[in-house]
Amino acid sequence: MITPLFIGGLGMQEVLLIALVVLLFFGGKKIPELMKGLGKGVRSFKEGMNDMGKEIEEEPEKKE
């Protein structure tokens, strides 16, 4: 079985326990808001990385 690097040796019981603790800590109504904010952050990060890649590709052209 292949395990993703970020999960490591966590089993299903540990993941469920973490999910339960997050649910109890934030409440059911806040979880969608947190995920929406996380999604916006990831999208912003990807856009920034794409912009940096474009700038790096354009830089040699400007020097010539």
Predicted model as a PDB file, atoms N, CA, C, CB and O in Angstrom, pLDDT in the B-factor column:
MODEL        1                                                                  
ATOM      1  N   MET A   1       0.840  -1.179   0.000  1.00 50.00           N  
ATOM      2  CA  MET A   1       0.000   0.000   0.000  1.00 50.00           C  
ATOM      3  C   MET A   1       0.884   1.241   0.000  1.00 50.00           C  
ATOM      4  CB  MET A   1      -0.955  -0.001   1.215  1.00 50.00           C  
ATOM      5  O   MET A   1       1.860   1.306   0.748  1.00 50.00           O  
ATOM      6  N   ILE A   2       0.555   2.218  -0.824  1.00 56.00           N  
ATOM      7  CA  ILE A   2       1.328   3.452  -0.908  1.00 56.00           C  
ATOM      8  C   ILE A   2       0.705   4.484   0.019  1.00 56.00           C  
ATOM      9  CB  ILE A   2       1.386   3.982  -2.370  1.00 56.00           C  
ATOM     10  O   ILE A   2      -0.498   4.735  -0.041  1.00 56.00           O  
ATOM     11  N   THR A   3       1.524   5.080   0.875  1.00 54.00           N  
ATOM     12  CA  THR A   3       1.037   6.119   1.782  1.00 54.00           C  
ATOM     13  C   THR A   3       1.592   7.464   1.358  1.00 54.00           C  
ATOM     14  CB  THR A   3       1.428   5.808   3.244  1.00 54.00           C  
ATOM     15  O   THR A   3       2.800   7.590   1.153  1.00 54.00           O  
ATOM     16  N   PRO A   4       0.746   8.470   1.221  1.00 57.00           N  
ATOM     17  CA  PRO A   4       1.244   9.804   0.889  1.00 57.00           C  
ATOM     18  C   PRO A   4       2.230  10.302   1.950  1.00 57.00           C  
ATOM     19  CB  PRO A   4       0.073  10.792   0.747  1.00 57.00           C  
ATOM     20  O   PRO A   4       2.120   9.949   3.124  1.00 57.00           O  
ATOM     21  N   LEU A   5       3.171  11.108   1.534  1.00 54.00           N  
ATOM     22  CA  LEU A   5       4.218  11.569   2.442  1.00 54.00           C  
ATOM     23  C   LEU A   5       3.669  12.384   3.601  1.00 54.00           C  
ATOM     24  CB  LEU A   5       5.228  12.389   1.688  1.00 54.00           C  
ATOM     25  O   LEU A   5       4.161  12.264   4.723  1.00 54.00           O  
ATOM     26  N   PHE A   6       2.653  13.214   3.352  1.00 61.00           N  
ATOM     27  CA  PHE A   6       2.167  14.083   4.414  1.00 61.00           C  
ATOM     28  C   PHE A   6       1.393  13.329   5.484  1.00 61.00           C  
ATOM     29  CB  PHE A   6       1.301  15.162   3.833  1.00 61.00           C  
ATOM     30  O   PHE A   6       1.221  13.845   6.589  1.00 61.00           O  
ATOM     31  N   ILE A   7       0.927  12.137   5.191  1.00 57.00           N  
ATOM     32  CA  ILE A   7       0.186  11.367   6.191  1.00 57.00           C  
ATOM     33  C   ILE A   7       1.135  10.515   7.018  1.00 57.00           C  
ATOM     34  CB  ILE A   7      -0.873  10.481   5.518  1.00 57.00           C  
ATOM     35  O   ILE A   7       0.917  10.332   8.216  1.00 57.00           O  
ATOM     36  N   GLY A   8       2.166  10.001   6.407  1.00 68.00           N  
ATOM     37  CA  GLY A   8       3.131   9.202   7.136  1.00 68.00           C  
ATOM     38  C   GLY A   8       2.532   7.895   7.618  1.00 68.00           C  
ATOM     39  O   GLY A   8       1.985   7.128   6.827  1.00 68.00           O  
ATOM     40  N   GLY A   9       2.635   7.639   8.922  1.00 74.00           N  
ATOM     41  CA  GLY A   9       2.160   6.393   9.481  1.00 74.00           C  
ATOM     42  C   GLY A   9       0.789   6.492  10.122  1.00 74.00           C  
ATOM     43  O   GLY A   9       0.430   5.632  10.926  1.00 74.00           O  
ATOM     44  N   LEU A  10       0.012   7.513   9.793  1.00 74.00           N  
ATOM     45  CA  LEU A  10      -1.311   7.647  10.387  1.00 74.00           C  
ATOM     46  C   LEU A  10      -2.273   6.641   9.784  1.00 74.00           C  
ATOM     47  CB  LEU A  10      -1.845   9.064  10.199  1.00 74.00           C  
ATOM     48  O   LEU A  10      -2.323   6.450   8.569  1.00 74.00           O  
ATOM     49  N   GLY A  11      -3.033   6.005  10.658  1.00 80.00           N  
ATOM     50  CA  GLY A  11      -4.050   5.070  10.197  1.00 80.00           C  
ATOM     51  C   GLY A  11      -5.407   5.752  10.167  1.00 80.00           C  
ATOM     52  O   GLY A  11      -5.522   6.944  10.449  1.00 80.00           O  
ATOM     53  N   MET A  12      -6.418   4.994   9.825  1.00 83.00           N  
ATOM     54  CA  MET A  12      -7.770   5.536   9.723  1.00 83.00           C  
ATOM     55  C   MET A  12      -8.283   6.015  11.078  1.00 83.00           C  
ATOM     56  CB  MET A  12      -8.717   4.487   9.148  1.00 83.00           C  
ATOM     57  O   MET A  12      -8.990   7.020  11.150  1.00 83.00           O  
ATOM     58  N   GLN A  13      -7.937   5.312  12.145  1.00 87.00           N  
ATOM     59  CA  GLN A  13      -8.395   5.719  13.469  1.00 87.00           C  
ATOM     60  C   GLN A  13      -7.825   7.079  13.870  1.00 87.00           C  
ATOM     61  CB  GLN A  13      -8.009   4.668  14.503  1.00 87.00           C  
ATOM     62  O   GLN A  13      -8.533   7.908  14.442  1.00 87.00           O  
ATOM     63  N   GLU A  14      -6.563   7.302  13.573  1.00 85.00           N  
ATOM     64  CA  GLU A  14      -5.936   8.578  13.914  1.00 85.00           C  
ATOM     65  C   GLU A  14      -6.551   9.720  13.117  1.00 85.00           C  
ATOM     66  CB  GLU A  14      -4.429   8.517  13.665  1.00 85.00           C  
ATOM     67  O   GLU A  14      -6.785  10.804  13.650  1.00 85.00           O  
ATOM     68  N   VAL A  15      -6.814   9.466  11.822  1.00 83.00           N  
ATOM     69  CA  VAL A  15      -7.418  10.499  10.976  1.00 83.00           C  
ATOM     70  C   VAL A  15      -8.812  10.845  11.481  1.00 83.00           C  
ATOM     71  CB  VAL A  15      -7.482  10.033   9.505  1.00 83.00           C  
ATOM     72  O   VAL A  15      -9.180  12.018  11.530  1.00 83.00           O  
ATOM     73  N   LEU A  16      -9.588   9.838  11.857  1.00 88.00           N  
ATOM     74  CA  LEU A  16     -10.923  10.083  12.395  1.00 88.00           C  
ATOM     75  C   LEU A  16     -10.862  10.846  13.719  1.00 88.00           C  
ATOM     76  CB  LEU A  16     -11.664   8.760  12.588  1.00 88.00           C  
ATOM     77  O   LEU A  16     -11.690  11.723  13.966  1.00 88.00           O  
ATOM     78  N   LEU A  17      -9.896  10.521  14.563  1.00 90.00           N  
ATOM     79  CA  LEU A  17      -9.740  11.229  15.827  1.00 90.00           C  
ATOM     80  C   LEU A  17      -9.399  12.699  15.591  1.00 90.00           C  
ATOM     81  CB  LEU A  17      -8.656  10.563  16.679  1.00 90.00           C  
ATOM     82  O   LEU A  17      -9.946  13.579  16.255  1.00 90.00           O  
ATOM     83  N   ILE A  18      -8.501  12.965  14.652  1.00 87.00           N  
ATOM     84  CA  ILE A  18      -8.145  14.342  14.328  1.00 87.00           C  
ATOM     85  C   ILE A  18      -9.352  15.088  13.779  1.00 87.00           C  
ATOM     86  CB  ILE A  18      -6.989  14.379  13.317  1.00 87.00           C  
ATOM     87  O   ILE A  18      -9.587  16.238  14.150  1.00 87.00           O  
ATOM     88  N   ALA A  19     -10.125  14.448  12.896  1.00 85.00           N  
ATOM     89  CA  ALA A  19     -11.324  15.072  12.331  1.00 85.00           C  
ATOM     90  C   ALA A  19     -12.340  15.378  13.430  1.00 85.00           C  
ATOM     91  CB  ALA A  19     -11.957  14.159  11.261  1.00 85.00           C  
ATOM     92  O   ALA A  19     -12.974  16.433  13.407  1.00 85.00           O  
ATOM     93  N   LEU A  20     -12.496  14.480  14.377  1.00 88.00           N  
ATOM     94  CA  LEU A  20     -13.421  14.694  15.489  1.00 88.00           C  
ATOM     95  C   LEU A  20     -12.980  15.861  16.357  1.00 88.00           C  
ATOM     96  CB  LEU A  20     -13.537  13.431  16.336  1.00 88.00           C  
ATOM     97  O   LEU A  20     -13.804  16.686  16.752  1.00 88.00           O  
ATOM     98  N   VAL A  21     -11.699  15.939  16.654  1.00 88.00           N  
ATOM     99  CA  VAL A  21     -11.179  17.041  17.464  1.00 88.00           C  
ATOM    100  C   VAL A  21     -11.375  18.373  16.741  1.00 88.00           C  
ATOM    101  CB  VAL A  21      -9.684  16.820  17.787  1.00 88.00           C  
ATOM    102  O   VAL A  21     -11.760  19.364  17.362  1.00 88.00           O  
ATOM    103  N   VAL A  22     -11.114  18.403  15.438  1.00 84.00           N  
ATOM    104  CA  VAL A  22     -11.315  19.631  14.658  1.00 84.00           C  
ATOM    105  C   VAL A  22     -12.788  20.007  14.668  1.00 84.00           C  
ATOM    106  CB  VAL A  22     -10.810  19.455  13.199  1.00 84.00           C  
ATOM    107  O   VAL A  22     -13.125  21.180  14.825  1.00 84.00           O  
ATOM    108  N   LEU A  23     -13.664  19.033  14.504  1.00 85.00           N  
ATOM    109  CA  LEU A  23     -15.099  19.294  14.522  1.00 85.00           C  
ATOM    110  C   LEU A  23     -15.542  19.845  15.872  1.00 85.00           C  
ATOM    111  CB  LEU A  23     -15.874  18.018  14.196  1.00 85.00           C  
ATOM    112  O   LEU A  23     -16.330  20.790  15.923  1.00 85.00           O  
ATOM    113  N   LEU A  24     -15.050  19.276  16.952  1.00 86.00           N  
ATOM    114  CA  LEU A  24     -15.412  19.758  18.281  1.00 86.00           C  
ATOM    115  C   LEU A  24     -14.820  21.136  18.554  1.00 86.00           C  
ATOM    116  CB  LEU A  24     -14.946  18.771  19.345  1.00 86.00           C  
ATOM    117  O   LEU A  24     -15.457  21.967  19.202  1.00 86.00           O  
ATOM    118  N   PHE A  25     -13.616  21.384  18.068  1.00 84.00           N  
ATOM    119  CA  PHE A  25     -12.934  22.648  18.337  1.00 84.00           C  
ATOM    120  C   PHE A  25     -13.565  23.806  17.572  1.00 84.00           C  
ATOM    121  CB  PHE A  25     -11.461  22.534  17.978  1.00 84.00           C  
ATOM    122  O   PHE A  25     -13.782  24.877  18.139  1.00 84.00           O  
ATOM    123  N   PHE A  26     -13.862  23.599  16.284  1.00 80.00           N  
ATOM    124  CA  PHE A  26     -14.368  24.689  15.455  1.00 80.00           C  
ATOM    125  C   PHE A  26     -15.886  24.671  15.313  1.00 80.00           C  
ATOM    126  CB  PHE A  26     -13.736  24.627  14.093  1.00 80.00           C  
ATOM    127  O   PHE A  26     -16.481  25.714  15.046  1.00 80.00           O  
ATOM    128  N   GLY A  27     -16.511  23.547  15.478  1.00 82.00           N  
ATOM    129  CA  GLY A  27     -17.949  23.460  15.289  1.00 82.00           C  
ATOM    130  C   GLY A  27     -18.281  23.169  13.836  1.00 82.00           C  
ATOM    131  O   GLY A  27     -17.479  23.429  12.938  1.00 82.00           O  
ATOM    132  N   GLY A  28     -19.464  22.630  13.615  1.00 79.00           N  
ATOM    133  CA  GLY A  28     -19.872  22.225  12.274  1.00 79.00           C  
ATOM    134  C   GLY A  28     -20.057  23.376  11.309  1.00 79.00           C  
ATOM    135  O   GLY A  28     -19.861  23.208  10.105  1.00 79.00           O  
ATOM    136  N   LYS A  29     -20.434  24.552  11.814  1.00 82.00           N  
ATOM    137  CA  LYS A  29     -20.710  25.682  10.926  1.00 82.00           C  
ATOM    138  C   LYS A  29     -19.434  26.370  10.456  1.00 82.00           C  
ATOM    139  CB  LYS A  29     -21.603  26.687  11.626  1.00 82.00           C  
ATOM    140  O   LYS A  29     -19.438  26.996   9.396  1.00 82.00           O  
ATOM    141  N   LYS A  30     -18.371  26.274  11.195  1.00 83.00           N  
ATOM    142  CA  LYS A  30     -17.131  26.959  10.837  1.00 83.00           C  
ATOM    143  C   LYS A  30     -16.268  26.165   9.863  1.00 83.00           C  
ATOM    144  CB  LYS A  30     -16.338  27.253  12.078  1.00 83.00           C  
ATOM    145  O   LYS A  30     -15.436  26.752   9.172  1.00 83.00           O  
ATOM    146  N   ILE A  31     -16.442  24.857   9.791  1.00 80.00           N  
ATOM    147  CA  ILE A  31     -15.601  24.018   8.935  1.00 80.00           C  
ATOM    148  C   ILE A  31     -15.696  24.430   7.464  1.00 80.00           C  
ATOM    149  CB  ILE A  31     -15.996  22.550   9.090  1.00 80.00           C  
ATOM    150  O   ILE A  31     -14.654  24.576   6.826  1.00 80.00           O  
ATOM    151  N   PRO A  32     -16.897  24.627   6.887  1.00 85.00           N  
ATOM    152  CA  PRO A  32     -16.944  25.056   5.485  1.00 85.00           C  
ATOM    153  C   PRO A  32     -16.247  26.394   5.252  1.00 85.00           C  
ATOM    154  CB  PRO A  32     -18.381  25.152   5.026  1.00 85.00           C  
ATOM    155  O   PRO A  32     -15.598  26.586   4.223  1.00 85.00           O  
ATOM    156  N   GLU A  33     -16.379  27.315   6.201  1.00 86.00           N  
ATOM    157  CA  GLU A  33     -15.708  28.609   6.078  1.00 86.00           C  
ATOM    158  C   GLU A  33     -14.191  28.441   6.103  1.00 86.00           C  
ATOM    159  CB  GLU A  33     -16.155  29.554   7.205  1.00 86.00           C  
ATOM    160  O   GLU A  33     -13.476  29.102   5.350  1.00 86.00           O  
ATOM    161  N   LEU A  34     -13.706  27.559   6.965  1.00 82.00           N  
ATOM    162  CA  LEU A  34     -12.265  27.303   7.024  1.00 82.00           C  
ATOM    163  C   LEU A  34     -11.758  26.684   5.732  1.00 82.00           C  
ATOM    164  CB  LEU A  34     -11.936  26.389   8.200  1.00 82.00           C  
ATOM    165  O   LEU A  34     -10.700  27.067   5.234  1.00 82.00           O  
ATOM    166  N   MET A  35     -12.505  25.731   5.185  1.00 84.00           N  
ATOM    167  CA  MET A  35     -12.093  25.083   3.939  1.00 84.00           C  
ATOM    168  C   MET A  35     -12.130  26.067   2.776  1.00 84.00           C  
ATOM    169  CB  MET A  35     -12.993  23.876   3.639  1.00 84.00           C  
ATOM    170  O   MET A  35     -11.271  26.020   1.895  1.00 84.00           O  
ATOM    171  N   LYS A  36     -13.122  26.961   2.768  1.00 91.00           N  
ATOM    172  CA  LYS A  36     -13.207  27.971   1.719  1.00 91.00           C  
ATOM    173  C   LYS A  36     -11.994  28.898   1.793  1.00 91.00           C  
ATOM    174  CB  LYS A  36     -14.520  28.782   1.843  1.00 91.00           C  
ATOM    175  O   LYS A  36     -11.399  29.223   0.766  1.00 91.00           O  
ATOM    176  N   GLY A  37     -11.630  29.319   2.992  1.00 90.00           N  
ATOM    177  CA  GLY A  37     -10.452  30.166   3.167  1.00 90.00           C  
ATOM    178  C   GLY A  37      -9.180  29.444   2.766  1.00 90.00           C  
ATOM    179  O   GLY A  37      -8.291  30.040   2.157  1.00 90.00           O  
ATOM    180  N   LEU A  38      -9.086  28.176   3.098  1.00 88.00           N  
ATOM    181  CA  LEU A  38      -7.916  27.382   2.722  1.00 88.00           C  
ATOM    182  C   LEU A  38      -7.817  27.256   1.203  1.00 88.00           C  
ATOM    183  CB  LEU A  38      -7.981  25.984   3.369  1.00 88.00           C  
ATOM    184  O   LEU A  38      -6.728  27.357   0.638  1.00 88.00           O  
ATOM    185  N   GLY A  39      -8.948  27.038   0.546  1.00 92.00           N  
ATOM    186  CA  GLY A  39      -8.971  26.945  -0.914  1.00 92.00           C  
ATOM    187  C   GLY A  39      -8.541  28.242  -1.572  1.00 92.00           C  
ATOM    188  O   GLY A  39      -7.792  28.227  -2.549  1.00 92.00           O  
ATOM    189  N   LYS A  40      -9.012  29.374  -1.037  1.00 94.00           N  
ATOM    190  CA  LYS A  40      -8.609  30.675  -1.575  1.00 94.00           C  
ATOM    191  C   LYS A  40      -7.106  30.890  -1.388  1.00 94.00           C  
ATOM    192  CB  LYS A  40      -9.402  31.813  -0.893  1.00 94.00           C  
ATOM    193  O   LYS A  40      -6.439  31.435  -2.267  1.00 94.00           O  
ATOM    194  N   GLY A  41      -6.587  30.469  -0.264  1.00 92.00           N  
ATOM    195  CA  GLY A  41      -5.151  30.614  -0.010  1.00 92.00           C  
ATOM    196  C   GLY A  41      -4.320  29.777  -0.963  1.00 92.00           C  
ATOM    197  O   GLY A  41      -3.297  30.238  -1.468  1.00 92.00           O  
ATOM    198  N   VAL A  42      -4.753  28.553  -1.211  1.00 92.00           N  
ATOM    199  CA  VAL A  42      -4.030  27.671  -2.138  1.00 92.00           C  
ATOM    200  C   VAL A  42      -4.092  28.243  -3.549  1.00 92.00           C  
ATOM    201  CB  VAL A  42      -4.620  26.233  -2.111  1.00 92.00           C  
ATOM    202  O   VAL A  42      -3.090  28.232  -4.264  1.00 92.00           O  
ATOM    203  N   ARG A  43      -5.260  28.744  -3.957  1.00 94.00           N  
ATOM    204  CA  ARG A  43      -5.409  29.329  -5.290  1.00 94.00           C  
ATOM    205  C   ARG A  43      -4.504  30.549  -5.439  1.00 94.00           C  
ATOM    206  CB  ARG A  43      -6.881  29.717  -5.553  1.00 94.00           C  
ATOM    207  O   ARG A  43      -3.853  30.719  -6.469  1.00 94.00           O  
ATOM    208  N   SER A  44      -4.464  31.387  -4.425  1.00 94.00           N  
ATOM    209  CA  SER A  44      -3.603  32.572  -4.459  1.00 94.00           C  
ATOM    210  C   SER A  44      -2.133  32.175  -4.545  1.00 94.00           C  
ATOM    211  CB  SER A  44      -3.841  33.445  -3.218  1.00 94.00           C  
ATOM    212  O   SER A  44      -1.366  32.799  -5.277  1.00 94.00           O  
ATOM    213  N   PHE A  45      -1.738  31.150  -3.809  1.00 92.00           N  
ATOM    214  CA  PHE A  45      -0.359  30.668  -3.845  1.00 92.00           C  
ATOM    215  C   PHE A  45       0.002  30.163  -5.242  1.00 92.00           C  
ATOM    216  CB  PHE A  45      -0.152  29.553  -2.805  1.00 92.00           C  
ATOM    217  O   PHE A  45       1.078  30.469  -5.757  1.00 92.00           O  
ATOM    218  N   LYS A  46      -0.899  29.390  -5.856  1.00 92.00           N  
ATOM    219  CA  LYS A  46      -0.643  28.867  -7.194  1.00 92.00           C  
ATOM    220  C   LYS A  46      -0.522  29.996  -8.210  1.00 92.00           C  
ATOM    221  CB  LYS A  46      -1.754  27.902  -7.610  1.00 92.00           C  
ATOM    222  O   LYS A  46       0.347  29.955  -9.081  1.00 92.00           O  
ATOM    223  N   GLU A  47      -1.396  31.014  -8.105  1.00 93.00           N  
ATOM    224  CA  GLU A  47      -1.317  32.154  -9.017  1.00 93.00           C  
ATOM    225  C   GLU A  47       0.010  32.883  -8.843  1.00 93.00           C  
ATOM    226  CB  GLU A  47      -2.493  33.122  -8.779  1.00 93.00           C  
ATOM    227  O   GLU A  47       0.629  33.290  -9.827  1.00 93.00           O  
ATOM    228  N   GLY A  48       0.441  33.045  -7.622  1.00 90.00           N  
ATOM    229  CA  GLY A  48       1.726  33.686  -7.366  1.00 90.00           C  
ATOM    230  C   GLY A  48       2.884  32.894  -7.946  1.00 90.00           C  
ATOM    231  O   GLY A  48       3.814  33.470  -8.510  1.00 90.00           O  
ATOM    232  N   MET A  49       2.832  31.580  -7.812  1.00 90.00           N  
ATOM    233  CA  MET A  49       3.887  30.737  -8.375  1.00 90.00           C  
ATOM    234  C   MET A  49       3.901  30.828  -9.902  1.00 90.00           C  
ATOM    235  CB  MET A  49       3.699  29.275  -7.932  1.00 90.00           C  
ATOM    236  O   MET A  49       4.969  30.877 -10.513  1.00 90.00           O  
ATOM    237  N   ASN A  50       2.716  30.851 -10.515  1.00 90.00           N  
ATOM    238  CA  ASN A  50       2.646  30.982 -11.971  1.00 90.00           C  
ATOM    239  C   ASN A  50       3.201  32.328 -12.423  1.00 90.00           C  
ATOM    240  CB  ASN A  50       1.197  30.818 -12.456  1.00 90.00           C  
ATOM    241  O   ASN A  50       3.918  32.395 -13.421  1.00 90.00           O  
ATOM    242  N   ASP A  51       2.878  33.404 -11.699  1.00 89.00           N  
ATOM    243  CA  ASP A  51       3.397  34.731 -12.032  1.00 89.00           C  
ATOM    244  C   ASP A  51       4.912  34.765 -11.918  1.00 89.00           C  
ATOM    245  CB  ASP A  51       2.777  35.795 -11.122  1.00 89.00           C  
ATOM    246  O   ASP A  51       5.586  35.344 -12.769  1.00 89.00           O  
ATOM    247  N   MET A  52       5.450  34.151 -10.876  1.00 88.00           N  
ATOM    248  CA  MET A  52       6.904  34.120 -10.708  1.00 88.00           C  
ATOM    249  C   MET A  52       7.561  33.329 -11.829  1.00 88.00           C  
ATOM    250  CB  MET A  52       7.278  33.517  -9.348  1.00 88.00           C  
ATOM    251  O   MET A  52       8.624  33.713 -12.315  1.00 88.00           O  
ATOM    252  N   GLY A  53       6.946  32.236 -12.243  1.00 85.00           N  
ATOM    253  CA  GLY A  53       7.481  31.443 -13.346  1.00 85.00           C  
ATOM    254  C   GLY A  53       7.512  32.238 -14.639  1.00 85.00           C  
ATOM    255  O   GLY A  53       8.474  32.154 -15.402  1.00 85.00           O  
ATOM    256  N   LYS A  54       6.454  33.013 -14.885  1.00 85.00           N  
ATOM    257  CA  LYS A  54       6.408  33.846 -16.086  1.00 85.00           C  
ATOM    258  C   LYS A  54       7.492  34.922 -16.030  1.00 85.00           C  
ATOM    259  CB  LYS A  54       5.017  34.495 -16.242  1.00 85.00           C  
ATOM    260  O   LYS A  54       8.143  35.196 -17.038  1.00 85.00           O  
ATOM    261  N   GLU A  55       7.691  35.533 -14.856  1.00 83.00           N  
ATOM    262  CA  GLU A  55       8.722  36.565 -14.709  1.00 83.00           C  
ATOM    263  C   GLU A  55      10.112  35.982 -14.926  1.00 83.00           C  
ATOM    264  CB  GLU A  55       8.637  37.216 -13.323  1.00 83.00           C  
ATOM    265  O   GLU A  55      10.964  36.625 -15.538  1.00 83.00           O  
ATOM    266  N   ILE A  56      10.344  34.786 -14.437  1.00 82.00           N  
ATOM    267  CA  ILE A  56      11.649  34.139 -14.602  1.00 82.00           C  
ATOM    268  C   ILE A  56      11.891  33.836 -16.076  1.00 82.00           C  
ATOM    269  CB  ILE A  56      11.733  32.837 -13.759  1.00 82.00           C  
ATOM    270  O   ILE A  56      13.009  34.001 -16.563  1.00 82.00           O  
ATOM    271  N   GLU A  57      10.854  33.392 -16.794  1.00 81.00           N  
ATOM    272  CA  GLU A  57      11.003  33.097 -18.216  1.00 81.00           C  
ATOM    273  C   GLU A  57      11.239  34.365 -19.026  1.00 81.00           C  
ATOM    274  CB  GLU A  57       9.770  32.368 -18.737  1.00 81.00           C  
ATOM    275  O   GLU A  57      11.972  34.327 -20.014  1.00 81.00           O  
ATOM    276  N   GLU A  58      10.640  35.487 -18.635  1.00 79.00           N  
ATOM    277  CA  GLU A  58      10.765  36.739 -19.365  1.00 79.00           C  
ATOM    278  C   GLU A  58      12.079  37.454 -19.065  1.00 79.00           C  
ATOM    279  CB  GLU A  58       9.602  37.644 -19.036  1.00 79.00           C  
ATOM    280  O   GLU A  58      12.536  38.257 -19.879  1.00 79.00           O  
ATOM    281  N   GLU A  59      12.679  37.188 -17.944  1.00 72.00           N  
ATOM    282  CA  GLU A  59      13.886  37.908 -17.521  1.00 72.00           C  
ATOM    283  C   GLU A  59      15.034  37.798 -18.528  1.00 72.00           C  
ATOM    284  CB  GLU A  59      14.347  37.384 -16.178  1.00 72.00           C  
ATOM    285  O   GLU A  59      15.625  38.830 -18.846  1.00 72.00           O  
ATOM    286  N   PRO A  60      15.390  36.623 -19.052  1.00 69.00           N  
ATOM    287  CA  PRO A  60      16.490  36.563 -20.030  1.00 69.00           C  
ATOM    288  C   PRO A  60      16.180  37.350 -21.309  1.00 69.00           C  
ATOM    289  CB  PRO A  60      16.789  35.107 -20.388  1.00 69.00           C  
ATOM    290  O   PRO A  60      17.090  37.900 -21.930  1.00 69.00           O  
ATOM    291  N   GLU A  61      14.914  37.408 -21.701  1.00 63.00           N  
ATOM    292  CA  GLU A  61      14.541  38.150 -22.901  1.00 63.00           C  
ATOM    293  C   GLU A  61      14.772  39.642 -22.713  1.00 63.00           C  
ATOM    294  CB  GLU A  61      13.080  37.886 -23.260  1.00 63.00           C  
ATOM    295  O   GLU A  61      15.156  40.322 -23.664  1.00 63.00           O  
ATOM    296  N   LYS A  62      14.549  40.168 -21.519  1.00 61.00           N  
ATOM    297  CA  LYS A  62      14.711  41.595 -21.249  1.00 61.00           C  
ATOM    298  C   LYS A  62      16.171  42.001 -21.255  1.00 61.00           C  
ATOM    299  CB  LYS A  62      14.083  41.956 -19.917  1.00 61.00           C  
ATOM    300  O   LYS A  62      16.487  43.130 -21.629  1.00 61.00           O  
ATOM    301  N   LYS A  63      17.076  41.111 -20.851  1.00 58.00           N  
ATOM    302  CA  LYS A  63      18.497  41.438 -20.784  1.00 58.00           C  
ATOM    303  C   LYS A  63      19.135  41.539 -22.156  1.00 58.00           C  
ATOM    304  CB  LYS A  63      19.225  40.408 -19.968  1.00 58.00           C  
ATOM    305  O   LYS A  63      20.133  42.241 -22.323  1.00 58.00           O  
ATOM    306  N   GLU A  64      18.581  40.858 -23.129  1.00 55.00           N  
ATOM    307  CA  GLU A  64      19.176  40.834 -24.470  1.00 55.00           C  
ATOM    308  C   GLU A  64      18.888  42.061 -25.247  1.00 55.00           C  
ATOM    309  CB  GLU A  64      18.702  39.662 -25.233  1.00 55.00           C  
ATOM    310  O   GLU A  64      19.324  42.183 -26.392  1.00 55.00           O  
TER     311      GLU A  64                                                      
ENDMDL                                                                          
END                                                                             
